Structure formats: C-alpha cells, structure tokens
Amino acid sequence: MPLRTLETWPHGAIMLDAEHTRFALWAPDAFYVSVELENGQSLPLLPQADGWFVIKTRCPAGTRYRYNIDGELEVPDPASRAQAGDLDRHSVVVDPSPTTGSTVPGKVGRGMKR
C-alpha cells in the first residue's frame, strides 16, 4: 500500500511522527466534528475550507478512535487503514513506516528482525 502523506491523501489519520497524528474528515454538511479516542478523550476538529475538519494531536500508533458528527452520529473513519473488529467498530491509527514494527504486541512488522 502506498505511503499516505498530506499531499497524496489529505483525509483520515496520518501519523506525523511517533507520537502525533493528524485527523481529517470531509463532512461538508456538518456543523461540528470531534474525534473520540478510546481513552475517553473527545477532541474537536477545526473547520477548514470546503467542508474539511482537521486536528493535529498527540496520538500514537495503535490508538482506537472514531468520529462524532454534530453530537448525533458516531462513525468509524471512512479512510482508515485498520478497524478494531468489524466495520462499525473503532478505527485504529496505523504507522505505515516499514521499519517501526507492529503496533500489535508479539507481532513483528515488515523490515524488523526477530
């Protein structure tokens, strides 16, 4: 799968470094969007031009999240690289770097030696 960058894929969860992630959702009819992290944090995304909502925040790989639209609808990330379970469950922040290893305990990622 090609590496996502802000230039090639502006939506979804994109890791900026080992501890920070940029979340972006296109929701042109929404008034308010937040990202709900599995630890209970609710972070409001900032409205941008053309219906985009964006936030850059501390959030490492492996974090489960979903979006809340207008306080009424909780949805997984339509641009996520991974889901925690079925499609209606939380999305998972993924570090696509081939040398960082897996975010799953006991698993070794591409480019890692045992």
Helices and strands as residue ranges (DSSP letters): E 12-15, E 20-26, E 33-37, E 42-44, E 46-47, G 49-51, E 52-58, E 64-69, E 73-75, E 91-92
